[in-house]
Structure formats: C-alpha cells, structure tokens
C-alpha cells in the first residue's frame, strides 16, 4: 500500500525521495505529470500527497484539483514546494487550498520528517 504520492519530474530528486522513503519505511509512488498524480491519488488512499510546483506538466492544476477534493471524507495532507523566489506561485497554491507550501530548501531539509508524517 502506498503511503505517499509525489509529483516531481526531476529524476535526480526522484531518486533522493525514493532513498529517503526507503530509509524511513514509507511506500512512495512518484508521478511525472499532474495527470499521473491525479490518477495515482484517485486509485490510492495515500495519506500524503506532495507536489513540486516546478514540475513542467500540470502541477498547479493538479494541486488545485486535489485541494478541491480534499475534505472530511478525504482528509489527506497535501504539501507543495517550490523555489523560495516564486512568491506569486506560492500564493496561488495557498489560494487553491494548500496549507503547506514551502521553499524547496525547507522541504528537502525536513524530508524525512515529512515522509514519516504519512504514517501518522
């Protein structure tokens, strides 16, 4: 069973995510496009969804759809990360309903703890 789903199209960062997930005992599924993320999220009860807002294909749109579908019947945590300079994109993500929007550096620094949160 998948604990977390991540939209990230950077292959090097995908490898880092999978390595950290393995070390923390988290079953991780990655998606390279927004549509792949939405498909995976619809098929999985994963408690955590992470979106790299710098992914090239449909990241913000997928985040908007995930946050719109999140509610009492679907209480999954949605986290987005991006470059710290992209304040407008961060505001758009927050306006879509994503409460956890953070710079990529903070996300990377706290990655193990964030992934462990998928089991909580």
C-alpha positions in Angstrom: 0.0 0.0 0.0 1.2 3.5 -0.9 1.8 5.9 2.0 2.7 9.0 -0.1 2.4 10.1 -3.7 4.8 12.8 -5.1 4.6 14.8 -8.3 8.2 15.5 -9.3 9.7 15.4 -12.8 13.3 15.9 -11.7 14.9 12.4 -11.9 17.7 13.2 -9.5 15.2 14.5 -6.9 13.0 11.4 -7.5 16.0 9.3 -6.6 16.5 11.3 -3.4 12.9 11.0 -2.5 12.9 7.2 -3.0 16.1 6.8 -1.0 14.7 8.8 1.9 11.3 7.0 1.7 13.2 3.6 1.9 15.2 4.8 4.9 12.0 5.9 6.7 9.9 2.9 5.8 7.5 4.8 3.6 5.9 3.3 0.5 6.3 6.1 -2.1 4.8 6.4 -5.6 6.1 9.1 -7.9 4.3 10.8 -10.8 5.9 12.9 -13.5 2.8 14.9 -14.6 -0.2 16.4 -13.0 -2.5 13.9 -14.7 -0.4 11.0 -13.5 -0.6 12.4 -9.9 -4.4 12.7 -10.1 -4.7 9.2 -11.4 -2.5 7.8 -8.7 -4.3 9.8 -6.0 -7.7 8.6 -7.2 -6.5 5.0 -7.0 -4.7 5.2 -3.6 -5.8 6.0 -0.1 -2.3 7.6 0.5 -2.4 10.0 3.5 0.2 12.3 1.9 0.5 14.0 -1.5 3.4 16.2 -2.3 3.5 18.5 -5.4 6.7 20.0 -6.8 5.1 23.2 -8.2 8.1 23.5 -10.6 7.1 20.3 -12.4 6.6 21.1 -16.0 3.3 19.4 -16.8 0.2 20.5 -14.8 1.5 20.8 -11.3 -0.6 23.8 -10.2 -3.7 22.4 -11.9 -3.3 19.0 -10.2 -2.8 20.8 -6.8 -6.0 22.8 -7.3 -8.0 19.6 -8.1 -6.5 17.7 -5.2 -7.3 20.5 -2.7 -10.8 20.9 -4.1 -11.5 17.2 -3.5 -9.9 17.3 0.0 -12.4 17.3 2.8 -13.8 15.4 5.7 -14.2 12.2 3.5 -10.7 12.6 2.1 -8.5 14.2 4.8 -5.2 13.6 3.1 -2.4 16.1 3.7 -1.2 18.0 0.6 2.2 19.7 0.6 3.6 21.8 -2.2 7.2 23.0 -2.6 8.9 25.5 -4.9 11.7 27.9 -5.3 11.7 30.5 -2.5 11.6 33.3 -5.1 8.2 32.2 -6.5 6.0 34.1 -4.1 3.2 34.6 -6.6 3.0 30.8 -7.3 3.1 30.1 -3.6 0.1 32.5 -3.1 -1.8 30.7 -5.9 -1.2 27.4 -4.2 -2.4 28.7 -0.9 -5.5 30.3 -2.6 -6.2 26.8 -4.1 -6.4 25.5 -0.5 -2.9 24.1 0.0 -1.9 25.0 3.6 1.6 23.5 3.5 3.6 25.5 0.9 7.3 25.7 1.5 10.5 26.5 -0.2 12.3 23.6 -1.8 15.3 24.0 0.7 13.0 23.7 3.7 11.2 20.7 2.1 14.5 19.0 1.5 15.8 19.7 4.9 12.7 18.2 6.6 12.1 15.5 4.0 12.4 12.5 6.4 10.1 14.0 9.0 7.6 15.0 6.3 7.5 11.5 4.9 7.2 9.9 8.4 4.1 12.1 8.8 2.4 9.9 6.1 2.2 7.1 8.7 0.7 9.4 11.4 
